[in-house]
Amino acid sequence: MAHQESGLVLVIILMSVGLTLYGMLNPRESRTELLRPAGSTIMLLDGNGEAHAPGTIARTKIATYRVVDGADTTDYPASEIDKYDSSTDTLYSKSSINPFLNKTNLVLVTKDASFFAIIAVGMTGVIILAGIDLSVGSIYGLSAVVGAMALQSLPADVGWFVAVPVGVLVCMSVGTVCGLANGSMSEGLGVHPFVITLGMMAALRGLTVVLPQELFGTQSIGGFPDSFSKGFFKAEFYGVYPVPVIIMILSGIAGWFVLSKTVFGRRVFAIGGNETAAKYAGIPVKRTKILVYTITGALCGLSACAYLGYYGAAETNAGNAYELQVIAATVIGGASLMGGRGTVIGAVLGAIIIQLINNTLIIFEVDTSYNQIVMGAAIVVAPEGHNGGTNMSIKAHIFTASSLLALTAFSIVGCSGSTDSEKAASSDNGTENSSEIVYKIGVIAKSNSNPVFQAAKNGAIAAGKRLTNELDGASVEILWQTPPMEDAQVQAQYVEQLVSSGVDGIAISCTDANLLTGALKSAVDKGVIVVTFDSDAPESGRMAYYGVDDKQAGMEVMKQLATQLDNEGKVAVLTGNPAATNLQARVNGVLEQAAEYDGIETPVVYSFMPETATEAAAKMQQVQSANPDITGWALVGGWPLYTDNALDGIYENAKIVSMDPLPLPLDYALKGQVQVLVGQPYFGWGEKSVEMIVDKLHFDRAPASEMVYADFDIVTTENAAEFAEGWKVWLGED
């Protein structure tokens, strides 16, 4: 093994040893379905031997679970049983596991790393050439979407020997063409690859959004043959799904061989070290560079194919910001952005370190927002250990290892304050709850950047604290695991990691129902209680959904706008991620309601990504400027209202009705720039979801209906100030 990689191996070993020791001292409970005779029944006995029906006795009062099979009975002490779920008639036993050192978690870490590690194999060659490719995330997304469209056209019962070659061929072909375009334009036009790939990043991302929308009318594509996913890419071996990891290993071996054992590889290093000298030596510089970018594109396609097979769906947001993780893995792995240095093994190890950091934060039950701080610092620190070139001293290895470990430790210690506020194991009066049962509930919102989900977070924490005080012999702990920006793939990874760490329940707002359904189904199968809020995944087997009826919400927005327009005018609709089922339903509600008014033209729908306030405001400004005859705006989300002066040049000419009366949007209502705001139960998303999960866990009581709808709040200039007072409570300011 080269000196450049030994420091990274040291980091991985030390982190693994530390996490293993922590896991030995802090084991987690694992639940397993208890097999019992078919037709047998369950009796719940209290300490006096008295039987109780499910839903009539708290879990902490159950002393014995009795399995009755005709004349035979078997008693299980409550200490050996995790829970009984009467809705599925399933009894779960419990055992202790090391949260890090178990096969499920280890495969998850490497699996999550594999998707961008495969791309990092190609990026290593690019960076050795002193180049850069900012378009890899967009190539990944486009390859996934086109591959999904091809797979969806196949018969449902087609065999893997047809589905797999089709998926691989289509995805890799798209990636290869994109990579070839990058290299050809950069070399042919003599433009730095930073500029070319930056432009391609934007263009390909736009194409990723437009293609499925125009051809399928959706931004999420699923429904592949089972032979492609479960029959191959998500094939189960001894309880785990290792195929993406195997593809990563094979890609790494192939990349290592090409770069270190072939003439082509020596040419790549020669060009990166001194391009002018390489030209004089007769090396075909342009051809070599084009081929490296082409290979990188092909690997993006291969990674996208693995993503399709594992998650069973593609969303237009796939691979968003992947270029940052890929470059981070490559740089942490020892590649120099100045060119001439780098290893494929180092890049793969760098990707694993990134996921180890993420996994560490989850095991320590830390808000995953902090991994962005650690990641940025790691990119800055790691190259220092490689500055000595290939003949690094042992001091440099130790510096690399200790620096990355210190950064991870800092993230754990530095955010302990916020973690303590999210763990509700202590009562409000500061006394420790010495309960025997701790209900751990993971809460996964769409993004940390959206204020509505901060209210949901506070609602979940408040519910956890209140229930800890109310429950007899039990406490509630809230684990906030939410990506910095909307990313269904990251949400699915959080679901898998939370299940592996032994959570009892998960509350989630689904960015993409198609992509998350598989992960949520798996969680439900393992006995985890799942509740969705804000945006549903109806096929996931979740216990319940809490939120507004989104179609009715869209209809309400249009009704309010029609009133403001006296039932006539030209209306534009603003929506965000079209793959989100809640936004799709709201838009449909707006369009259906608009058809009721003869004087209102059929509204035109405008979407934008990513879902940020600045992107939304810019989209509204552009549309209004190009269409000055628009007299009304129906906003199915309040994104642009999270910035100041977003409606300048719009509110003077159009009436505006929007969802989401948050603090900043309320200012627009107070100023009269927005006529009506339609509110949702933001605080309740977290509060009610946690309440429903705990009610099921503690009392085995499920809601009467799986669709638990909340009422709308209608906010105007007259009551905006009053509504603002509520936000002070929801955001913890009062």
C-alpha positions in Angstrom: 0.0 0.0 0.0 1.3 3.4 -0.9 2.3 5.9 1.8 -0.4 8.3 0.7 -3.1 5.8 1.7 -1.7 4.5 5.0 -2.8 7.6 6.9 -6.4 7.1 5.7 -6.3 3.5 6.7 -5.1 4.6 10.1 -8.0 7.1 10.4 -10.5 4.3 9.5 -9.0 1.8 12.0 -8.9 4.3 14.8 -12.5 5.5 14.1 -13.7 1.9 13.9 -11.9 0.9 17.1 -13.3 4.0 18.9 -16.9 3.4 17.7 -16.6 -0.3 18.5 -15.6 0.5 22.1 -18.3 3.0 22.4 -20.8 0.5 21.1 -19.6 -2.1 23.7 -20.2 0.4 26.5 -23.5 1.7 25.0 -25.2 -1.3 23.3 -28.5 -0.8 21.5 -31.6 -2.9 21.5 -32.3 -4.9 18.4 -35.8 -6.4 17.7 -36.6 -9.7 16.0 -39.9 -11.1 15.2 -40.6 -14.0 17.6 -41.7 -17.1 15.6 -44.7 -18.8 17.2 -47.2 -21.5 16.1 -49.7 -20.5 13.4 -53.1 -19.7 14.9 -51.7 -19.0 18.4 -52.9 -16.0 20.3 -51.2 -13.5 22.6 -52.3 -12.7 26.2 -51.0 -9.6 28.0 -50.6 -10.2 31.7 -50.0 -7.6 34.4 -48.0 -8.2 37.6 -51.0 -9.9 39.2 -51.5 -12.3 36.3 -54.6 -10.5 35.1 -55.1 -10.5 31.3 -55.7 -7.3 29.4 -56.8 -6.6 25.8 -54.4 -4.8 23.5 -54.7 -1.0 23.8 -56.0 -1.2 27.4 -52.7 -1.6 29.2 -49.5 0.5 29.1 -46.5 -1.4 28.0 -44.7 -0.7 31.2 -47.5 -2.5 33.2 -47.2 -5.7 31.2 -45.3 -8.3 33.2 -45.7 -11.4 30.9 -46.5 -12.1 27.3 -48.3 -15.4 27.1 -48.5 -17.3 23.8 -51.5 -19.6 23.7 -51.6 -22.5 21.3 -54.6 -24.6 22.1 -53.9 -26.3 25.4 -50.2 -25.2 25.3 -49.0 -21.9 26.7 -45.6 -20.3 26.7 -44.8 -17.3 28.9 -42.2 -14.7 28.0 -41.1 -12.1 30.7 -41.5 -8.5 29.6 -37.8 -8.1 29.9 -37.3 -10.4 26.9 -39.9 -8.8 24.7 -39.5 -5.6 22.8 -43.1 -5.1 22.0 -46.4 -6.7 20.8 -48.1 -5.1 17.7 -51.7 -6.1 17.7 -52.4 -4.6 14.3 -50.1 -7.2 12.7 -50.4 -9.7 15.5 -46.6 -9.7 15.8 -44.5 -10.3 18.9 -40.9 -9.0 18.8 -38.1 -10.2 21.1 -35.2 -8.0 21.9 -31.4 -8.4 22.2 -28.4 -6.1 22.5 -26.1 -5.3 19.6 -23.1 -3.1 19.1 -24.5 -0.1 17.1 -21.4 0.1 15.0 -19.9 -3.4 14.8 -22.8 -5.3 13.3 -23.1 -6.5 9.7 -26.1 -4.3 8.8 -24.4 -1.1 9.9 -21.0 -1.9 8.3 -22.7 -2.7 5.0 -24.8 0.5 5.2 -21.7 2.6 5.7 -19.9 1.2 2.7 -23.1 1.0 0.6 -23.8 4.7 1.2 -20.2 5.5 0.4 -20.3 3.4 -2.8 -22.5 5.7 -4.9 -20.1 8.6 -4.9 -17.0 6.4 -4.4 -17.6 4.9 -7.8 -17.7 8.4 -9.3 -14.6 9.3 -7.3 -12.7 6.6 -9.1 -13.1 8.6 -12.3 -12.6 11.9 -10.6 -9.2 10.8 -9.4 -8.0 10.7 -13.0 -9.5 14.1 -13.7 -7.8 15.7 -10.7 -4.5 14.0 -11.5 -4.7 15.8 -14.8 -5.1 19.1 -12.9 -8.7 19.3 -14.1 -12.1 19.3 -12.4 -15.5 18.0 -13.3 -18.4 19.9 -11.6 -21.0 18.1 -13.6 -20.7 14.6 -12.1 -23.8 15.1 -9.9 -25.9 16.2 -12.9 -24.6 13.4 -15.1 -25.6 11.0 -12.3 -29.1 12.5 -12.1 -29.6 12.5 -15.9 -28.3 9.0 -16.3 -30.7 7.8 -13.5 -33.7 9.5 -15.0 -33.1 8.2 -18.5 -32.3 4.8 -17.2 -35.5 4.8 -15.2 -37.6 5.7 -18.3 -36.0 2.8 -20.2 -36.6 0.4 -17.3 -40.2 1.5 -16.8 -40.9 0.6 -20.5 -39.9 -3.1 -19.9 -42.5 -5.7 -19.0 -43.0 -6.2 -15.3 -42.1 -9.9 -15.4 -38.9 -9.5 -17.5 -35.9 -11.5 -16.2 -32.8 -9.9 -14.7 -30.7 -11.1 -17.7 -32.7 -8.5 -19.8 -33.4 -5.8 -17.2 -29.9 -5.5 -15.8 -28.1 -5.2 -19.2 -30.7 -2.6 -20.4 -30.3 -0.5 -17.2 -26.5 -0.7 -17.2 -26.3 0.0 -21.0 -28.6 3.0 -20.9 -27.2 4.6 -17.8 -23.6 4.2 -18.8 -24.3 5.3 -22.4 -25.8 8.6 -21.1 -22.9 9.1 -18.7 -20.4 8.3 -21.4 -21.9 10.8 -23.9 -21.9 13.5 -21.2 -18.4 12.8 -20.2 -17.2 12.8 -23.9 -19.0 16.1 -24.4 -17.1 17.6 -21.4 -13.7 16.5 -22.5 -14.3 17.3 -26.2 -15.6 20.8 -25.5 -12.9 21.6 -23.0 -10.0 20.5 -25.3 -11.6 21.5 -28.6 -12.5 25.0 -27.5 -9.5 25.5 -25.3 -11.7 26.4 -22.3 -10.8 25.5 -18.8 -12.8 22.4 -17.7 -14.1 24.4 -14.6 -16.1 26.6 -17.0 -17.3 23.8 -19.3 -18.4 21.4 -16.5 -20.0 24.3 -14.6 -22.2 25.0 -17.6 -22.8 21.3 -18.2 -23.8 21.0 -14.5 -26.6 23.5 -15.0 -27.7 22.3 -18.5 -27.8 18.6 -17.6 -29.7 19.3 -14.3 -32.3 21.3 -16.3 -32.6 18.4 -18.8 -33.0 16.0 -15.9 -36.0 18.0 -14.7 -37.6 18.7 -18.1 -37.4 15.2 -19.6 -39.6 13.3 -17.1 -41.9 16.2 -16.8 -42.5 16.5 -20.5 -42.7 12.7 -21.2 -44.3 11.4 -18.1 -45.8 14.5 -16.4 -43.9 13.7 -13.2 -40.5 14.3 -11.6 -40.2 10.8 -10.0 -40.1 7.6 -11.9 -40.5 4.1 -10.4 -42.2 0.9 -11.1 -39.2 -1.1 -12.4 -39.2 -4.8 -12.9 -38.4 -6.6 -9.6 -35.7 -8.5 -11.4 -33.7 -5.3 -11.8 -33.9 -4.2 -8.1 -34.7 -7.1 -5.8 -33.5 -9.7 -8.3 -30.0 -8.1 -8.7 -29.0 -4.6 -7.3 -31.0 -5.1 -4.1 -30.6 -8.8 -3.8 -30.4 -9.9 -0.2 -27.5 -12.0 1.1 -27.6 -13.1 4.7 -29.8 -10.2 5.6 -27.8 -7.4 3.9 -27.7 -5.9 0.4 -24.1 -5.8 -0.7 -24.3 -5.4 -4.5 -23.5 -1.6 -4.6 -20.5 -2.3 -2.3 -19.3 -5.1 -4.7 -19.6 -2.7 -7.7 -17.6 -0.1 -5.8 -14.8 -2.6 -5.0 -14.7 -3.8 -8.6 -14.6 -0.2 -9.9 -11.8 0.6 -7.5 -9.8 -2.4 -8.5 -10.2 -1.6 -12.2 -9.3 2.1 -11.7 -6.3 1.2 -9.6 -5.1 -1.2 -12.3 -5.6 1.3 -15.1 -3.8 4.2 -13.4 -0.9 2.3 -11.9 -0.3 -0.6 -14.2 -1.0 0.6 -17.7 0.6 2.9 -20.2 -2.5 5.0 -20.2 -2.3 5.5 -16.5 1.4 6.6 -16.7 0.3 9.1 -19.4 -2.3 10.6 -17.1 0.3 11.2 -14.3 2.8 12.6 -16.8 0.3 15.1 -18.2 -0.8 16.1 -14.7 2.8 16.5 -13.6 4.0 18.6 -16.5 1.7 19.0 -19.5 4.2 20.8 -21.7 6.9 18.1 -21.1 4.3 15.4 -21.9 3.5 17.0 -25.2 7.2 17.1 -26.1 7.5 13.4 -25.1 4.9 12.6 -27.8 2.0 11.8 -25.4 -1.4 12.4 -27.0 -2.5 14.9 -24.4 -5.9 16.0 -25.8 -7.0 12.4 -26.5 -5.9 11.2 -23.1 -7.8 14.1 -21.4 -10.9 13.5 -23.4 -10.8 9.8 -22.5 -10.4 10.5 -18.8 -13.5 12.7 -18.8 -15.4 10.1 -20.8 -14.5 7.4 -18.3 -15.6 9.6 -15.5 -19.0 10.1 -17.2 -19.4 6.4 -17.7 -18.7 5.8 -14.0 -21.4 8.4 -13.2 -23.8 6.3 -15.2 -22.7 3.1 -13.5 -23.2 4.6 -10.1 -26.7 5.9 -11.2 -27.6 2.4 -12.3 -26.7 1.0 -8.8 -28.8 3.8 -7.3 -31.7 2.9 -9.5 -31.5 -0.7 -8.6 -31.1 -0.2 -4.9 -33.8 2.4 -4.3 -36.2 1.3 -7.1 -36.9 4.9 -8.4 -35.3 8.0 -9.8 -36.0 11.6 -8.8 -34.9 14.7 -10.7 -33.0 15.8 -7.6 -30.8 12.7 -7.7 -27.1 13.5 -7.3 -27.7 17.2 -6.3 -24.4 18.5 -4.8 -22.8 15.1 -5.4 -19.8 16.9 -7.0 -18.9 18.2 -3.6 -18.8 14.8 -1.9 -16.9 13.3 -4.9 -14.3 16.0 -4.9 -14.1 15.8 -1.1 -13.5 12.0 -1.2 -10.8 12.5 -3.8 -9.0 15.3 -2.0 -9.2 13.5 1.4 -7.9 10.5 -0.4 -4.6 12.4 -1.3 -5.2 13.8 -4.8 -3.7 17.2 -5.4 -5.7 19.8 -7.2 -2.4 21.0 -8.7 -2.3 17.7 -10.6 0.2 14.9 -10.8 -0.8 13.1 -7.6 -3.7 10.9 -6.5 -4.7 7.3 -6.0 -8.0 5.4 -6.6 -7.6 3.5 -3.4 -7.2 6.8 -1.6 -10.4 8.2 -3.2 -12.4 5.1 -2.1 -11.0 5.3 1.4 -11.9 9.0 1.4 -15.5 8.2 0.6 -15.6 5.6 3.4 -14.2 8.2 5.8 -17.0 10.7 4.8 -19.6 8.1 5.6 -17.9 7.0 8.8 -18.2 10.6 10.0 -21.9 10.6 9.1 -22.4 7.3 10.8 -20.5 8.5 13.9 -22.9 11.4 14.3 -25.9 9.1 14.0 -24.5 6.6 16.5 -23.8 9.4 19.0 -27.4 10.7 18.2 -26.2 14.1 17.0 -28.0 16.4 14.6 -26.6 15.5 11.2 -26.4 19.2 10.3 -23.0 19.2 12.0 -21.4 16.8 9.4 -21.3 19.7 7.0 -18.9 21.5 9.4 -16.8 18.5 9.8 -16.7 17.8 6.1 -15.6 21.2 5.2 -12.9 21.2 7.9 -11.8 17.7 6.8 -11.2 18.9 3.2 -9.0 21.7 4.5 -7.1 19.6 7.0 -6.6 16.3 5.1 -4.4 17.6 2.3 -1.9 18.8 4.9 -1.0 15.2 5.6 -0.2 14.6 2.0 2.0 17.7 1.4 5.1 15.5 1.7 4.3 13.8 -1.6 4.6 10.0 -1.8 7.3 9.7 0.8 5.2 10.9 3.7 6.6 10.6 7.2 4.8 8.7 9.9 4.3 12.1 11.6 2.2 13.2 8.5 0.1 10.0 8.8 -0.5 10.7 12.5 -1.4 14.3 11.7 -4.0 13.2 9.1 -5.5 10.7 11.4 -5.5 12.8 14.6 -6.8 15.9 12.8 -9.8 14.1 11.3 -10.6 12.3 14.5 -10.4 15.6 16.4 -12.8 17.2 14.0 -15.3 14.4 14.4 -14.9 14.6 18.2 -15.4 18.3 18.0 -18.7 17.9 16.2 -19.9 15.5 18.9 -18.8 17.6 21.8 -19.6 21.0 20.2 -23.2 20.1 19.5 -23.9 18.3 22.8 -26.0 21.2 23.8 -28.4 20.9 21.0 -28.5 17.2 21.4 -29.4 17.5 25.0 -32.3 19.7 24.1 -33.6 17.1 21.6 -33.3 14.2 24.0 -36.3 14.3 26.2 -35.1 11.8 28.8 -35.2 14.4 31.5 -38.3 16.1 32.9 -38.8 19.8 32.6 -38.0 20.3 36.3 -34.5 18.9 35.7 -34.8 15.6 37.5 -33.6 12.5 35.8 -36.2 10.1 34.6 -35.0 6.7 35.7 -37.5 4.8 33.6 -36.7 1.4 32.2 -38.0 2.1 28.7 -36.7 4.8 26.4 -38.7 5.3 23.2 -36.3 6.6 20.6 -38.0 8.4 17.7 -36.2 9.6 14.6 -37.6 12.7 13.0 -36.7 13.3 9.3 -37.9 16.4 7.6 -37.2 17.4 4.0 -34.5 20.0 4.8 -32.9 21.9 7.6 -33.0 25.1 5.5 -36.8 25.4 5.5 -38.2 27.3 8.6 -41.4 25.2 8.7 -39.4 22.2 9.6 -37.7 24.0 12.4 -41.2 24.5 13.9 -41.8 20.7 13.3 -38.5 19.9 15.1 -39.5 22.1 18.1 -42.9 20.4 18.1 -41.4 17.0 18.2 -39.0 18.0 21.1 -41.8 19.6 23.0 -44.0 16.4 22.6 -41.1 14.3 23.8 -40.5 16.3 26.9 -44.2 16.5 27.8 -44.8 12.7 27.2 -41.7 11.9 29.3 -43.3 13.7 32.2 -46.7 12.1 31.6 -45.8 8.5 30.9 -45.4 6.1 33.8 -42.1 4.3 33.6 -41.0 5.5 30.1 -39.3 8.4 28.5 -39.1 9.7 24.9 -36.0 10.7 23.0 -36.1 12.7 19.8 -33.4 12.1 17.2 -33.4 14.9 14.5 -31.9 13.5 11.3 -32.6 15.9 8.4 -30.5 16.7 5.3 -29.3 20.3 4.7 -31.3 20.4 1.5 -34.0 18.2 -0.1 -32.6 14.9 -1.1 -34.7 11.7 -1.0 -31.7 9.5 -1.3 -30.1 11.0 1.9 -33.5 10.6 3.6 -33.6 6.9 2.7 -30.1 6.5 4.0 -31.1 8.2 7.3 -34.1 5.8 7.6 -31.8 2.8 7.1 -29.2 4.1 9.6 -31.8 4.9 12.2 -33.4 1.4 11.9 -29.9 -0.1 12.2 -29.3 2.0 15.4 -32.4 0.6 17.0 -35.0 3.4 16.9 -38.6 2.5 17.9 -40.3 5.0 15.6 -39.7 7.3 12.6 -41.7 10.4 11.7 -40.8 11.6 8.2 -41.8 14.2 5.6 -41.1 12.4 2.3 -39.3 14.3 -0.4 -40.0 11.5 -2.9 -42.5 8.8 -2.1 -41.3 6.5 -4.8 -37.7 6.5 -3.7 -38.5 6.3 0.1 -41.2 3.6 -0.1 -38.7 0.7 -0.1 -36.7 2.0 2.9 -39.9 2.7 4.9 -41.3 -0.7 4.1 -38.2 -2.3 5.4 -38.4 -0.2 8.6 -42.0 -1.3 9.1 -41.1 -4.9 8.5 -38.5 -4.6 11.3 -41.1 -3.4 13.7 -40.5 0.3 13.5 -43.6 2.5 13.8 -43.6 5.0 10.9 -45.7 8.1 10.6 -45.5 10.5 7.7 -46.2 14.2 8.0 -46.6 17.0 5.5 -45.8 14.8 2.5 -46.9 11.2 2.4 -45.7 7.8 1.1 -49.0 5.9 1.0 -47.6 2.6 -0.3 -44.9 2.4 2.4 -47.0 0.6 5.1 -46.7 3.6 7.4 -49.2 3.6 10.3 -50.6 7.1 9.6 -50.2 10.4 7.8 -50.6 13.7 9.6 -51.1 17.0 7.9 -53.6 18.9 5.7 -55.4 17.4 2.8 -53.1 18.8 0.2 -55.6 18.8 -2.6 -58.0 20.7 -0.4 -55.2 23.0 0.5 -54.6 23.8 -3.2 -58.4 24.3 -3.7 -58.5 26.7 -0.7 -55.6 28.7 -2.1 -57.5 29.1 -5.5 -60.8 29.9 -3.8 -59.2 32.7 -1.8 -57.4 34.0 -4.9 -60.6 33.9 -7.0 -62.3 36.0 -4.4 -59.6 38.6 -4.5 -59.8 38.6 -8.4 -63.6 38.8 -8.5 -63.5 35.5 -10.3 -61.6 36.7 -13.4 -58.0 37.1 -14.6 -54.8 35.3 -15.5 -53.3 33.2 -12.8 -49.8 31.7 -12.4 -49.1 28.9 -10.0 -45.7 28.6 -8.2 -44.6 25.1 -7.0 -41.2 23.7 -5.9 -40.0 20.1 -6.2 -42.5 18.5 -8.6 -41.6 15.1 -7.2 -43.1 15.9 -3.8 -46.5 14.3 -3.6 -47.9 17.0 -1.4 -47.0 19.7 -3.9 -48.4 17.7 -6.8 -51.7 17.3 -4.9 -51.8 21.1 -4.1 -51.2 22.0 -7.7 -53.9 19.6 -8.8 -56.3 21.2 -6.3 -55.5 24.7 -7.7 -56.1 23.6 -11.3 -59.3 21.8 -10.4 -60.7 24.7 -8.5 -59.7 27.2 -11.2 -61.8 25.3 -13.7 -64.9 26.3 -11.7 -64.5 30.0 -12.7 -65.3 30.9 -16.3 -63.5 34.2 -16.0 -60.2 32.7 -14.9 -57.8 31.4 -17.6 -56.4 28.0 -17.1 -53.4 28.6 -14.8 -49.8 28.0 -16.0 -47.7 26.1 -13.5 -44.1 27.2 -12.8 -41.7 25.0 -10.8 -38.2 25.7 -9.5 -35.4 23.8 -7.9 -33.7 23.8 -5.5 -36.4 24.9 -3.1 -34.8 28.0 -1.7 -36.2 31.5 -1.1 -33.9 33.2 -3.6 -34.7 30.7 -6.4 -38.4 31.1 -5.8 -38.2 34.9 -5.8 -36.1 34.9 -8.9 -38.6 32.6 -10.7 -41.6 34.8 -9.8 -39.7 38.0 -10.9 -38.8 36.4 -14.3 -42.3 35.1 -15.0 -44.0 38.3 -14.0 -41.6 40.3 -16.2 -42.2 38.1 -19.2 -46.0 38.0 -18.6 -47.1 41.4 -17.3 -50.7 40.5 -17.8 -50.6 38.0 -14.9 -53.2 39.3 -12.3 -52.9 36.6 -9.7 -50.4 34.2 -8.1 -51.3 31.0 -6.4 -48.2 29.9 -4.3 -48.6 26.3 -3.1 -45.6 27.0 -0.8 -44.4 30.2 0.7 -40.8 30.0 -0.5 -40.3 33.5 -2.0 -41.8 35.1 1.1 -38.8 34.1 3.2 -36.8 37.0 1.7 -37.2 40.7 1.9 -38.6 42.7 -1.1 -39.3 39.4 -3.1 -42.5 40.8 -4.5 -41.3 44.2 -5.7 -42.8 44.7 -9.2 -45.3 41.9 -8.6 -47.7 42.9 -5.8 -48.4 46.2 -7.5 -49.9 44.4 -10.5 -51.2 41.1 -9.1 -53.1 39.6 -6.2 -51.1 36.9 -4.2 -52.4 34.1 -2.1 -49.9 31.7 -0.6 -49.5 28.7 1.6 -47.4 29.0 4.8 -47.9 32.0 7.1 -44.4 32.0 8.6 -42.9 35.0 10.4 -41.4 36.6 7.2 -44.5 35.9 5.0 -46.6 37.4 7.8 -44.8 40.7 7.2 -45.9 40.7 3.6 -49.5 40.2 4.8 -49.2 43.0 7.3 -47.9 45.3 4.5 -50.8 44.2 2.2 -48.5 42.8 -0.4 -50.0 39.3 0.1 -53.8 39.1 0.5 -54.2 35.7 2.1 -51.9 33.1 3.7 -53.2 29.5 4.1 -51.6 27.9 7.2 -50.6 24.3 8.1 -49.9 22.7 11.5 -46.1 23.2 11.3 -45.6 22.7 15.1 -48.1 19.9 15.0 -46.2 18.0 12.3 -43.6 17.1 14.9 -45.9 17.2 18.0 -48.8 15.1 16.7 -46.5 12.6 14.8 -44.6 11.9 18.0 -47.8 11.6 20.0 -49.2 9.0 17.6 -46.0 7.0 17.5 -45.7 7.0 21.3 -49.4 6.1 21.7 -48.8 3.0 19.5 -45.5 2.1 21.3 -46.8 2.6 24.8 -50.5 1.7 24.7 -50.6 -0.3 21.3 -53.2 2.2 20.1 -53.3 3.3 16.5 -55.3 6.3 15.2 -58.9 5.6 14.1 -57.9 6.5 10.5 -54.6 6.3 8.7 -55.2 9.7 7.3 -55.2 12.2 10.1 -56.1 15.6 8.6 -55.6 19.0 10.3 -57.6 22.2 9.7 -56.3 25.2 7.7 -55.5 28.5 9.2 -56.6 31.5 7.1 -54.4 34.5 7.7 -55.1 38.0 6.4 -53.9 41.5 7.2 -56.4 41.7 10.0 -55.2 38.6 12.0 -51.5 38.4 10.9 -50.2 40.1 14.1 -52.1 37.6 16.3 -50.8 34.6 14.3 -47.2 36.0 14.6 -47.5 35.5 18.4 -48.0 31.8 17.9 -44.7 31.6 16.0 -42.9 32.8 19.1 -44.0 29.7 20.9 -43.5 27.3 18.0 -39.9 28.5 17.5 -39.1 28.6 21.2 -38.8 32.3 21.4 -41.4 32.7 24.1 
